[in-house]
Amino acid sequence: MNKKLLALFVLSATQAHAVTYIDTLGNEYNSDKNLLGWLYVGRDSPYGTPKPSSLKITNGATVSVNSDPADSSFSTRKGNVSIASSNLTVEGTGSALNVEDMLYVGDSQLKVDNRAILAVGSQVVSQYNNAHIFVSNNSKLNTNALVLNADTNSTMLVSGGSEVIASTLYMSSNDDYKSSYIKIDGTDSRLNVSKAYLGYIGNASLVVSNGGEVNARNEIELANSSGQNAIITIGGLDDSAPEAPGYVNASEIVFKSGTGEIKFNHTSDNYDFSTPISGMGDLTFINGTTNLTGDNKSMSGNVNVGGGSSLNVLNDNALGDSSVTIASGGQLALLTANDFKFNNNLVNNGAIILSDQNTYGKLVTVSGNYSSNNGTLVFNGALADDNTVIDKLLIKGNYDGTTNVAVNNIGGIGADTLNGIDIISIEGNVNGSFKQAGRIVAGAYDYSLVRGEGANENHWYLTSQKQPIPGPDPVPTPEPTPTPEPTPTPEPTPTPEPTPMPEPSFNILRPEAGSYVANNYFSNTMFLNDFQDRSGEVKYFDPISGTYKFSSLWMRQEGGHNRFNDSTGQLKTQSNRYVLQLGGDLLKWVGRDDESIRIGIMGGYGYNRSRTHSSITDYSSKASVNGYSAGLYATWIKGYDEKSWSYVDVWSQYSWFDNSVKGEQISEESYSSKGFTGSIEGGYTYKVGESGRTSYWLQPVAQLALMDVRTKNINEKNGTSVSFNGSGNIMSRLGVRAYANGHNKIDDNSGRIFEPYVEVNYIHNTKDFSVKMNNETVSQSGARNAFEAKMGVNGQLSENTNVWMNVSQQIGSNSFSDTQATLGIKYAF
């Protein structure tokens, strides 16, 4: 078949034969007509020069062009239509043009619009220059063969729910630099064929967009022979913006001997392409997310995933024997249930996801070479010990470049690793590296990606352990020096220095463990207080009433800074807190011998912000706890006189908190805690001296406090189970307070009294505050036993107003410390 495929015809009719000529503009058929022989639009004779003309079939008219049985000339008796440099329009509901044999469109426009019908018995052929066919607005074109054959550009646009039906589609061009072009655009717009040849001769482009469909009962062949080019585009052309995709359904798309390509430039985030593909050609993904589901085992060529696209592979043979390239910003996801093999070379400059979101354990093999320029591989696995089930990559060829490795933990509990979890193996030469991308966490552990050594240097492993620095090779023991005769005994050979032992390996803890511990600790200790913290008493003798007075409304504010390490020393936590407490006496009873009892209420608000840093991984996490408290207190005081007095103080309060933990590069976790704390405290105060207006006192004190704020177990978004330990802890405090009570001469008769003091305490906790992440427990260190020093001053500014302030410092083992400043005020009504 030559380059005038099916387009050759002979015009030899004369006026004596059945021929109709339309050679002027503005012609219209608005009633039924039956024409015999040829209908020429744009000519006044079979061989005449084309004259721009127009014919419109409208108003529901049916025009039929049939053979003239009385015409003996083969060239003129058949029912044919020819359009030359003109326009033929079939328009309107019920309007129809029925052509018995052929319809030719040359350098013209053929429009079938607004529910009109065009039926052609043999072929619709576009030829010569700029032939354009439009089928729009629920119209229909039906023919045996549709032939687009152009010297320059020949186009067809099917839109608006219209349908074109043909037994065979041929798309060709007579110019290597031009192309025949068909676009099927819009929902319910369809091109239905038995078989299609794209690029049968020359170049061809088929575009399906915005829900349009191409349905072929048999194959669609692309680029029939060498030098021919054919492209199917899903969505928008590659030099234009992406569009919503259309659909191509066929028994198979076959790449022939020329250059064939299927391009995906669409806007969908979940587009299925299931038609099988065979032969050597290219798949190019420009925009959108495409699910490749067909069996393409006979396909070869190139698969190119561009920077704006994602390709999901859902068939083991979806990529055939193609070479695959992922550009920067592109993504390839292997969502098959089975192991997967790249049968050719793989270039990854974007991202490859080895398994579906909640699956793992897939072996991905690259049969050829693998290269990467800062591409990323994403593995899934249930992280535990060396036997972890996880995705793995096997490269049979060579590796070159740099690849980032990200690992998602799917419900793994974390565990000790010995040799590590082997995830990457290379059989060929290695000229590159694999780098960890982001954190890899499971349970309480941070895993790291390390390269093997020696015979395993072409393997990369995940390990939850900090690897020791290898020690030096042992110094060989020297051979003994023989004793010469009769020379004197030589100097003894010095004993070599002992070989230093390598540091033992240990598990790498996540900093979030320290954050959970901090929240647990401060939710239990935030509202702890003692008798002096809450009342700041300065005894004052009222000479008029002859009694000592106490306050009935108080407020205290506290700011603190805390530091602690975990029990392994890897995690270092610092925090800052603020506490506001208010309270007041509700009931007061005064008895004989200066004995009194008072009962009051109190409430508070507080927050703590902490940051935990890992000295091993350099990762950090942040935590916060915010909460409120409400409770009661009662104080019994006896013998508040000039020589001694004693007290017993009890309180209980209920607290509730909102907590959060945010690790670096992982999701934030939020949870709540609530519970009771309570205390009983006693002290005895006695005067040890007096000088002028100042008296000196000692006050031994003892306190027991129960901490029972509890947090329910939580499950992190990565699957780690977190449980909290330490509730039910009993804190005991033993201490002594020394203070001076008095005033300056200028304050005589003013009611002002000041009480500077120093205090030392020993503090013991029966439990360590800790957190258990799956099977690993991480504890606070140093708070079990601590010493506290405090200094401050209480001041009575008037008969009704007292203020107090102090600073304290707690010190424990393993760098535990807590610094606190308190400011309080009370007012007696």
Residue pairs with C-beta under 8 A, 6 or more apart in sequence:
1 200
1 201
3 149
3 172
3 174
3 201
3 202
4 127
4 149
4 174
5 147
5 149
5 170
5 172
5 200
5 201
6 123
6 125
6 145
6 147
6 149
6 170
7 104
7 125
7 127
7 147
7 149
9 75
9 80
9 82
9 102
9 104
10 75
11 46
11 47
11 75
11 82
12 46
12 73
12 75
12 76
13 19
13 37
13 38
13 46
13 73
13 75
13 76
14 46
17 37
17 68
17 71
17 73
17 76
17 77
18 35
18 36
18 37
18 38
18 68
18 70
18 71
18 76
18 77
19 37
19 38
19 39
19 40
19 46
19 76
20 35
20 37
20 38
20 39
20 40
21 40
21 43
21 44
21 45
22 39
22 40
22 41
22 42
22 53
22 54
22 55
22 86
23 40
23 42
23 43
23 44
23 48
23 51
23 53
24 51
24 53
25 52
25 53
25 54
26 54
27 53
27 54
27 55
27 56
28 55
28 56
28 57
28 58
29 55
29 56
29 57
29 58
29 61
29 63
30 57
30 58
30 59
30 61
31 59
31 61
32 61
32 62
32 63
33 61
33 62
33 63
33 64
34 63
34 64
34 66
35 63
35 64
35 65
35 66
35 79
36 65
36 66
36 67
36 68
36 71
36 79
37 65
37 67
37 68
37 71
37 76
37 77
37 78
37 79
37 80
38 46
38 65
38 76
38 78
38 80
38 81
38 82
39 65
39 80
39 81
39 82
40 46
40 82
40 84
41 53
41 54
41 55
41 81
41 82
41 83
41 84
41 86
41 87
41 88
41 108
42 50
42 51
42 52
42 53
42 82
42 83
42 84
42 85
42 86
42 108
43 49
43 50
43 51
43 82
43 84
44 51
46 76
50 84
50 85
50 86
50 106
50 107
51 85
51 86
52 85
52 86
53 85
53 86
53 87
54 86
54 87
54 88
54 89
55 86
55 87
55 88
55 89
56 88
56 89
56 90
56 91
57 63
57 88
57 89
57 90
57 91
57 95
57 96
57 97
57 116
58 89
58 90
58 91
58 92
58 95
59 92
59 95
60 92
60 93
60 94
60 95
61 94
61 95
61 96
62 94
62 95
62 96
62 97
62 98
63 96
63 97
63 98
64 79
64 97
64 98
64 100
65 79
65 80
65 81
65 97
65 98
65 99
65 100
66 79
66 98
66 100
67 77
67 78
67 79
67 100
67 101
68 76
68 77
68 79
69 77
70 77
71 77
78 100
78 101
78 102
79 99
79 100
79 101
79 121
80 99
80 100
80 101
80 102
80 103
80 104
81 88
81 97
81 99
81 102
81 103
81 104
82 103
82 104
82 106
83 103
83 104
83 105
83 106
83 108
83 110
84 106
84 107
84 108
85 106
85 107
85 108
86 108
86 109
87 108
87 109
87 110
87 111
88 97
88 108
88 109
88 110
88 111
89 110
89 111
89 112
89 113
90 96
90 97
90 111
90 112
90 113
90 116
90 117
90 118
90 139
91 111
91 112
91 113
91 114
91 116
92 113
92 114
92 115
92 116
93 114
93 115
93 116
94 115
95 116
95 117
96 116
96 117
96 118
96 119
97 116
97 117
97 118
97 119
98 119
99 118
99 119
99 120
99 121
100 121
100 122
101 120
101 121
101 122
102 120
102 122
102 123
102 124
102 125
103 110
103 118
103 120
103 123
103 124
103 125
103 143
104 125
104 126
104 127
105 124
105 125
105 126
105 127
105 131
105 132
105 133
106 126
106 127
106 128
106 129
106 131
107 128
107 129
107 130
107 131
108 131
108 132
109 132
109 133
109 134
110 118
110 131
110 132
110 133
110 134
111 133
111 134
111 136
112 118
112 134
112 135
112 136
112 139
112 140
112 141
112 162
113 134
113 135
113 136
113 137
113 139
114 136
114 137
114 138
114 139
115 137
115 138
115 139
116 139
116 140
117 139
117 140
117 141
117 142
118 135
118 139
118 140
118 141
118 142
119 141
119 142
119 143
120 141
120 142
120 143
120 144
121 143
121 144
122 143
122 144
122 145
123 143
123 144
123 145
123 146
123 147
124 133
124 141
124 143
124 145
124 146
124 147
124 166
125 147
125 149
126 132
126 133
126 147
126 148
126 149
126 150
126 154
126 156
126 180
127 149
127 150
127 151
127 154
128 150
128 151
129 150
129 151
129 152
129 153
130 150
130 152
130 153
130 154
131 148
131 150
131 154
131 155
132 154
132 155
132 156
132 157
133 141
133 155
133 156
133 157
134 156
134 157
134 159
135 141
135 156
135 157
135 158
135 159
135 162
135 163
135 164
136 157
136 158
136 159
136 160
136 162
137 159
137 160
137 161
137 162
138 160
138 161
138 162
139 160
139 162
139 163
140 162
140 163
140 164
140 165
141 162
141 163
141 164
141 165
142 164
142 165
142 166
143 165
143 166
144 166
144 167
144 168
145 166
145 167
145 168
145 169
145 170
146 156
146 164
146 166
146 168
146 169
146 170
146 193
147 170
147 172
148 154
148 155
148 156
148 170
148 171
148 172
148 180
148 181
148 182
148 204
149 170
149 172
149 173
149 174
149 180
149 201
150 172
150 173
150 174
150 175
150 178
150 179
150 180
151 173
151 174
151 175
151 178
152 175
152 178
153 178
153 179
153 180
153 181
154 173
154 180
154 181
155 180
155 181
155 182
155 183
156 164
156 181
156 182
156 183
157 182
157 183
157 185
158 164
158 182
158 183
158 184
158 185
158 189
158 190
158 191
158 212
159 183
159 184
159 185
159 186
159 189
159 212
160 186
160 189
161 186
161 187
161 188
161 189
162 189
162 190
163 189
163 190
163 191
163 192
164 190
164 191
164 192
165 192
165 193
166 191
166 192
166 193
166 194
167 193
167 194
167 195
168 193
168 194
168 195
168 196
168 197
169 191
169 193
169 195
169 196
169 197
169 198
170 197
170 200
171 180
171 182
171 196
171 197
171 198
171 199
171 200
171 204
171 205
171 206
171 230
172 180
172 199
172 200
172 201
172 202
172 204
173 179
173 180
173 201
173 202
173 203
173 204
174 201
174 202
175 202
176 202
176 203
176 227
178 202
178 203
179 202
179 203
179 204
179 205
179 229
180 202
180 203
180 204
180 205
181 204
181 205
181 206
181 207
182 191
182 205
182 206
182 207
183 206
183 207
183 208
183 209
183 212
184 190
184 191
184 206
184 207
184 208
184 209
184 212
184 213
184 214
184 246
185 207
185 208
185 209
185 210
185 212
185 246
186 209
186 210
186 211
186 212
187 210
187 211
187 212
188 211
189 211
189 212
189 213
190 212
190 213
190 214
190 215
191 212
191 213
191 214
191 215
192 215
193 214
193 215
193 216
193 217
194 216
194 217
194 218
195 216
195 217
195 218
195 219
195 220
195 221
196 206
196 214
196 216
196 219
196 220
196 221
196 250
197 221
197 224
198 204
198 205
198 206
198 220
198 221
198 222
198 223
198 230
198 231
198 232
198 260
199 222
199 223
199 224
199 228
199 229
199 230
199 258
199 260
200 221
200 224
200 228
201 224
201 228
202 228
202 229
203 228
203 229
203 230
204 229
204 230
204 231
205 230
205 231
205 233
206 214
206 230
206 231
206 232
206 233
207 232
207 233
207 236
207 237
207 246
208 214
208 232
208 233
208 234
208 245
208 246
208 247
208 248
209 233
209 234
209 235
209 236
209 243
209 244
209 245
209 246
209 266
210 243
210 244
210 245
210 246
211 244
211 245
211 246
211 247
212 246
212 247
213 246
213 247
213 248
213 249
214 220
214 246
214 247
214 248
214 249
214 250
215 249
215 250
216 249
216 250
216 251
217 250
217 251
218 250
218 251
219 250
219 251
219 252
219 253
219 254
220 232
220 248
220 250
220 252
220 253
220 254
221 254
221 256
222 230
222 231
222 232
222 253
222 254
222 255
222 256
222 258
222 260
222 261
222 279
222 281
223 229
223 230
223 255
223 256
223 257
223 258
223 259
223 260
223 281
224 256
224 257
224 258
225 256
225 257
225 258
226 257
226 258
227 258
228 256
228 257
228 258
228 259
229 258
229 259
229 260
230 258
230 259
230 260
230 261
231 260
231 261
231 262
231 263
232 248
232 253
232 261
232 262
232 263
233 262
233 263
233 264
233 265
234 245
234 246
234 248
234 262
234 263
234 264
234 265
234 266
234 271
234 273
234 290
235 242
235 243
235 244
235 245
235 246
235 264
235 265
235 266
235 267
235 287
235 288
236 242
236 243
236 265
236 266
237 265
238 263
238 265
238 284
238 286
240 265
242 265
242 266
242 267
242 286
242 287
242 288
242 308
243 265
243 266
243 267
244 266
244 267
244 268
245 264
245 266
245 267
245 268
245 271
245 288
248 273
248 275
249 275
250 275
251 276
252 275
252 276
252 277
252 278
253 262
253 275
253 276
253 277
253 278
254 277
254 278
254 279
255 277
255 278
255 279
255 280
255 281
255 299
255 301
256 279
259 281
260 279
260 280
260 281
260 282
261 281
261 282
261 283
261 284
262 277
262 281
262 282
262 283
262 284
263 284
263 285
263 286
264 271
264 273
264 283
264 284
264 285
264 286
264 287
264 288
264 290
264 309
265 286
265 287
265 288
266 287
266 288
266 290
267 287
267 288
268 288
268 289
268 290
269 288
269 289
270 289
270 291
271 288
271 289
271 290
271 291
272 291
272 293
273 290
273 291
273 292
273 293
273 294
274 293
274 294
275 294
276 294
276 295
276 296
277 283
277 294
277 296
277 299
277 320
278 296
278 298
278 299
279 298
279 299
279 300
279 301
280 299
280 300
280 301
281 299
281 301
282 301
282 302
282 303
282 304
283 292
283 301
283 302
283 303
283 304
283 322
284 304
284 306
285 303
285 304
285 305
285 306
285 309
285 310
285 311
285 330
286 306
286 308
286 309
287 306
287 308
287 309
288 308
288 309
288 310
289 309
289 310
289 311
289 312
290 309
290 310
290 311
290 312
291 312
291 314
291 335
292 311
292 312
292 313
292 314
292 315
292 318
292 319
293 314
293 315
293 318
294 315
294 318
295 315
295 317
295 318
296 315
296 317
296 318
296 319
296 320
297 317
297 320
298 320
299 319
299 320
299 321
299 322
300 320
300 321
300 322
300 344
301 322
301 323
302 322
302 323
302 324
302 325
303 311
303 319
303 322
303 323
303 324
303 325
304 325
304 327
305 311
305 324
305 325
305 326
305 327
305 330
305 331
305 332
305 350
306 327
306 329
306 330
307 327
307 328
307 329
307 330
307 350
308 329
308 330
309 330
309 331
310 330
310 331
310 332
310 333
311 330
311 331
311 332
311 333
312 333
312 335
313 319
313 332
313 333
313 334
313 335
313 336
313 340
314 335
314 336
315 336
316 336
316 338
316 340
316 341
318 336
319 342
319 343
320 343
321 343
321 344
322 343
322 344
323 344
323 345
323 346
323 347
323 368
324 332
324 342
324 344
324 345
324 346
324 347
325 346
325 347
325 349
326 332
326 347
326 348
326 349
326 350
326 351
326 352
326 375
327 349
327 350
328 349
328 350
328 373
328 374
328 375
329 350
330 349
330 350
330 351
331 350
331 351
331 352
331 353
332 348
332 350
332 351
332 352
332 353
333 352
333 353
333 356
334 340
334 352
334 353
334 354
334 355
334 362
334 364
335 355
335 356
336 362
337 359
338 362
339 362
339 363
339 364
339 365
340 354
340 362
340 363
340 364
340 365
341 364
341 365
341 366
341 367
342 364
342 365
342 366
342 367
342 368
343 367
343 368
344 367
344 368
345 366
345 368
345 369
345 370
345 371
345 397
346 366
346 368
346 369
346 370
346 371
347 370
347 371
347 372
348 370
348 371
348 372
348 375
348 376
348 377
348 403
349 372
349 373
349 374
349 375
350 375
350 376
351 375
351 376
351 377
351 378
352 375
352 376
352 377
352 378
353 378
354 362
354 364
354 377
354 378
354 379
354 380
354 391
354 393
355 361
355 362
355 379
355 380
355 391
357 380
358 380
358 410
359 380
359 410
360 379
360 380
360 381
360 382
360 389
360 390
360 391
360 410
361 381
361 389
361 390
361 391
362 391
362 392
363 391
363 392
363 394
364 391
364 392
364 393
364 394
365 393
365 394
365 395
365 396
366 393
366 394
366 395
366 396
366 397
367 396
367 397
368 396
368 397
369 395
369 397
369 398
369 399
369 400
369 428
370 395
370 397
370 398
370 399
370 400
371 399
371 400
371 401
371 432
372 400
372 401
372 402
372 403
372 432
373 401
373 402
374 401
374 402
374 403
374 404
375 401
375 403
375 404
376 403
376 404
376 405
376 406
376 437
377 393
377 403
377 404
377 405
377 406
377 434
378 406
378 407
378 408
379 390
379 391
379 392
379 393
379 405
379 406
379 407
379 408
379 423
380 390
380 391
380 407
380 408
380 410
381 388
381 389
381 390
381 391
381 407
381 408
381 409
381 410
381 412
381 421
381 423
382 388
382 389
382 390
382 409
382 410
382 411
382 412
383 390
383 407
383 409
383 412
383 413
383 414
383 415
383 421
383 440
383 442
383 443
383 445
383 447
383 462
383 464
384 412
384 413
384 414
384 415
384 442
385 415
385 416
385 417
385 418
385 421
386 417
386 418
386 419
386 420
386 421
388 412
388 421
388 462
390 407
390 421
390 423
390 462
391 423
392 422
392 423
392 424
392 425
393 423
393 424
393 425
394 425
394 427
395 424
395 425
395 426
395 427
395 428
396 427
396 428
397 427
397 428
398 426
398 428
398 429
398 430
398 431
399 426
399 428
399 429
399 430
399 431
399 432
400 431
400 432
401 431
401 432
402 432
402 433
402 434
402 435
403 432
403 433
403 434
403 435
404 434
404 435
404 436
404 437
405 423
405 424
405 434
405 435
405 436
405 437
405 449
405 460
406 437
406 438
406 440
407 423
407 440
407 447
407 449
407 462
409 440
409 441
409 442
409 718
409 719
410 719
411 719
412 442
412 443
412 719
413 442
413 443
413 720
413 721
413 774
413 775
414 441
414 442
414 443
414 444
414 445
414 447
414 464
414 720
414 773
414 774
414 775
414 776
415 443
415 445
415 464
415 775
416 464
416 465
416 507
417 447
417 462
417 463
417 464
417 465
418 465
419 461
420 450
420 452
420 461
420 462
420 463
421 447
421 461
421 462
421 463
422 459
422 460
422 461
423 460
423 461
423 462
424 434
424 459
424 460
425 458
425 459
426 458
426 459
427 458
430 457
430 458
433 451
434 449
434 451
434 460
435 449
436 448
436 449
438 665
439 446
439 617
439 619
439 663
439 664
439 665
439 666
440 446
440 447
440 448
440 449
440 462
441 447
441 510
441 512
441 663
441 666
441 718
441 720
442 464
442 718
442 719
442 720
442 774
443 720
443 773
443 774
443 775
443 776
444 507
444 509
444 510
444 513
444 720
444 773
444 774
444 776
444 777
444 778
445 464
445 507
445 508
445 509
445 510
445 776
446 464
446 508
446 509
446 510
446 614
446 616
446 617
446 619
447 462
447 463
447 464
447 508
448 462
448 463
448 508
448 617
449 460
449 461
449 462
450 460
450 461
450 462
450 463
450 467
451 457
451 459
451 460
451 461
452 458
452 459
452 460
452 461
464 507
464 508
465 505
465 506
465 507
465 508
466 505
466 506
466 507
466 508
466 616
467 505
468 502
468 503
468 504
468 505
469 502
469 503
470 502
471 499
471 500
471 501
471 502
472 499
472 500
474 499
475 496
475 497
475 499
477 496
478 493
478 496
480 493
481 490
481 493
483 489
483 490
484 490
506 568
507 776
508 570
508 614
508 616
508 617
509 566
509 568
509 570
509 571
509 614
509 616
509 776
509 778
510 614
510 619
510 621
510 663
510 773
511 571
511 612
511 613
511 614
511 617
511 619
511 620
511 621
511 663
511 664
512 612
512 621
512 661
512 663
512 666
512 669
512 773
513 566
513 571
513 612
513 771
513 773
513 776
513 778
514 566
514 571
514 572
514 573
514 612
514 621
514 778
515 573
515 610
515 612
515 621
515 622
515 623
515 661
515 663
516 623
516 661
516 722
516 724
516 771
516 773
516 778
517 566
517 573
517 769
517 770
517 771
517 778
517 779
517 780
518 564
518 573
518 575
518 608
518 610
518 612
518 623
518 625
518 780
519 608
519 610
519 623
519 624
519 625
519 657
519 659
519 661
519 673
519 711
520 673
520 711
520 724
520 725
520 726
520 769
520 770
520 771
521 564
521 726
521 769
521 780
521 783
522 562
522 575
522 577
522 608
522 610
522 625
523 625
523 627
523 655
523 657
523 659
523 673
523 709
523 711
524 675
524 677
524 707
524 708
524 709
524 726
524 727
524 729
524 769
525 707
526 577
526 579
526 606
526 608
526 625
526 627
526 629
526 655
527 579
527 581
527 604
527 606
527 629
527 653
527 655
527 677
528 677
528 679
528 705
528 707
528 731
529 556
529 581
529 651
529 679
530 649
530 679
530 681
530 701
530 703
530 733
531 537
531 635
531 647
531 649
531 681
531 683
531 701
532 737
532 794
532 804
533 556
533 822
533 824
534 554
534 556
534 581
534 583
534 602
534 633
534 649
534 651
535 550
535 551
535 554
535 635
535 826
536 554
536 556
536 794
536 802
536 803
536 804
536 824
536 826
537 550
537 794
537 802
538 741
538 753
538 754
538 755
538 794
538 795
538 796
538 802
539 548
539 640
539 645
539 741
540 548
540 549
540 751
540 753
540 796
540 799
541 547
541 548
542 548
542 549
542 799
547 590
548 594
548 640
549 799
549 828
550 585
550 588
550 596
550 598
550 828
551 585
551 802
551 826
551 827
551 828
552 584
552 585
552 588
552 600
552 826
552 827
552 828
552 829
553 583
553 584
553 585
553 826
553 827
553 828
553 829
554 582
554 583
554 584
554 824
554 825
554 826
554 827
555 580
555 581
555 582
555 583
555 824
555 825
555 826
556 579
556 580
556 581
556 822
556 823
556 824
556 825
557 578
557 579
557 580
557 822
557 823
557 824
558 577
558 578
558 579
558 580
558 581
558 606
558 820
558 821
558 822
558 823
559 576
559 577
559 578
559 579
559 820
559 821
560 576
560 577
560 579
560 818
560 819
560 820
560 821
561 574
561 575
561 576
561 577
561 818
561 819
561 820
562 573
562 574
562 575
562 576
562 577
562 610
562 817
562 818
562 819
563 572
563 573
563 574
563 575
563 815
563 816
563 817
563 818
564 572
564 573
564 780
564 781
564 782
564 783
564 812
564 814
564 815
564 816
564 817
565 571
565 572
565 573
565 781
565 782
565 814
565 815
565 816
566 573
566 778
566 779
566 780
566 781
567 768
567 778
567 779
567 780
567 781
567 814
568 778
569 615
569 781
569 814
570 614
570 615
570 616
571 612
571 613
571 614
571 615
571 778
572 612
572 613
572 615
572 815
573 610
573 611
573 612
573 613
574 610
574 611
575 608
575 609
575 610
575 611
575 623
576 608
576 609
576 610
577 606
577 607
577 608
577 609
578 606
578 607
579 604
579 605
579 606
580 604
580 605
580 606
581 602
581 603
581 604
581 629
582 602
582 603
582 604
583 600
583 601
583 602
583 603
583 633
584 600
584 601
584 602
585 598
585 599
585 600
586 599
586 600
586 601
587 597
587 598
587 599
587 600
588 596
588 597
588 598
588 599
589 596
589 597
589 598
590 596
591 597
593 638
593 639
594 637
594 638
594 639
594 640
594 641
594 645
595 636
595 637
595 638
595 639
596 636
596 637
596 640
597 634
597 635
597 636
597 637
598 634
598 635
599 632
599 633
599 634
600 632
600 633
600 634
601 630
601 631
601 632
601 633
602 629
602 630
602 631
602 632
602 633
602 651
602 653
603 628
603 629
603 630
603 631
604 628
604 629
604 630
604 653
605 627
605 628
605 629
606 626
606 627
606 629
607 624
607 625
607 626
607 627
608 624
608 625
609 622
609 623
609 624
610 622
610 623
610 624
611 620
611 621
611 622
611 623
612 620
612 621
612 622
612 623
613 619
613 620
614 620
619 663
619 664
619 665
620 664
621 661
621 662
621 663
621 664
622 661
622 662
623 659
623 660
623 661
623 662
624 659
624 660
625 657
625 658
625 659
625 673
626 657
626 658
627 655
627 656
627 657
627 658
627 673
628 655
628 656
629 653
629 654
629 655
629 656
629 677
630 653
630 654
631 651
631 652
631 653
631 654
632 651
632 652
632 653
633 649
633 650
633 651
634 649
634 650
634 651
635 647
635 648
635 649
635 650
636 647
636 648
636 649
637 645
637 646
637 647
638 645
638 646
638 647
639 645
639 646
642 687
643 686
643 687
644 684
644 685
644 686
644 687
645 684
645 685
646 682
646 683
646 684
646 685
647 682
647 683
647 685
648 680
648 681
648 682
649 679
649 680
649 681
649 682
650 678
650 679
650 680
650 681
651 678
651 679
652 676
652 677
652 678
652 679
653 676
653 677
653 678
654 674
654 675
654 676
655 674
655 675
655 676
655 677
655 709
656 672
656 673
656 674
657 672
657 673
657 674
657 709
658 670
658 672
659 670
659 671
659 672
659 673
659 711
660 668
660 669
660 670
660 671
661 668
661 669
662 668
662 669
666 717
666 718
667 716
667 717
667 718
669 714
669 716
669 717
669 722
671 711
671 712
671 714
672 711
672 712
673 709
673 710
673 711
673 724
674 709
674 710
675 708
675 709
675 710
675 727
676 706
676 708
676 709
677 705
677 706
677 707
677 708
677 709
678 705
678 706
679 703
679 704
679 705
679 706
680 703
680 704
681 701
681 702
681 703
681 704
682 701
682 702
682 703
683 699
683 700
683 701
683 702
683 737
684 699
684 700
685 697
685 698
685 699
686 697
686 698
686 699
687 695
687 696
687 697
688 696
688 697
688 698
689 695
689 696
690 696
692 742
693 742
693 743
693 744
693 745
693 748
694 740
694 741
694 742
694 743
695 740
695 741
695 742
696 738
696 739
696 740
696 741
697 738
697 739
697 740
697 741
698 736
698 737
698 738
699 736
699 737
699 738
699 739
700 735
700 736
700 737
701 733
701 734
701 735
701 736
701 737
701 761
702 732
702 733
702 734
702 735
703 731
703 732
703 733
704 730
704 731
704 732
704 733
705 730
705 731
705 732
705 733
706 728
706 729
706 730
707 726
707 727
707 728
707 729
707 730
707 731
708 727
708 728
709 727
710 724
710 727
711 724
711 727
713 721
713 722
713 723
713 724
714 721
714 722
715 721
715 722
716 722
720 773
720 774
721 773
721 774
722 771
722 772
722 773
723 771
723 772
724 770
724 771
724 772
725 767
725 768
725 769
725 770
725 771
725 772
725 777
726 767
726 768
726 769
726 770
728 767
729 765
729 766
729 767
729 769
730 765
730 766
730 767
731 763
731 764
731 765
731 766
732 763
732 764
733 761
733 762
733 763
733 764
734 761
734 762
735 759
735 760
735 761
735 762
735 788
736 759
736 760
737 757
737 758
737 759
738 757
738 758
738 759
739 755
739 756
739 757
739 758
739 794
740 755
740 756
740 757
741 753
741 754
741 755
742 753
742 754
743 750
743 752
743 753
743 754
747 753
751 796
751 798
751 799
752 795
752 796
752 797
752 798
753 795
753 796
754 793
754 794
754 795
754 796
755 793
755 794
755 795
756 791
756 792
756 793
757 791
757 792
757 793
757 794
758 789
758 790
758 791
759 788
759 789
759 790
759 791
759 808
760 787
760 788
760 789
760 790
761 787
761 788
761 790
762 785
762 786
762 787
762 788
763 785
763 786
763 787
763 788
763 810
764 784
764 785
765 783
765 784
765 785
768 779
768 780
768 781
768 783
768 784
769 779
769 780
769 783
770 777
770 778
770 779
770 780
771 777
771 778
772 778
780 816
781 813
781 814
781 816
782 812
782 813
782 814
782 815
782 816
783 812
783 816
784 812
784 813
785 812
785 813
786 810
786 811
786 812
786 816
786 818
787 810
787 811
787 812
788 808
788 809
788 810
788 811
789 808
789 809
790 806
790 807
790 808
790 809
791 806
791 807
791 808
792 804
792 805
792 806
792 807
792 822
793 804
793 805
793 806
794 802
794 803
794 804
795 802
795 803
795 804
796 802
797 803
799 828
800 827
800 828
800 829
801 825
801 826
801 827
801 828
802 825
802 826
802 827
803 823
803 824
803 825
803 826
804 822
804 823
804 824
804 825
805 821
805 822
805 823
805 824
806 821
806 822
807 819
807 820
807 821
807 822
808 818
808 819
808 820
808 821
808 822
809 817
809 818
809 819
809 820
810 816
810 817
810 818
810 819
810 820
811 817
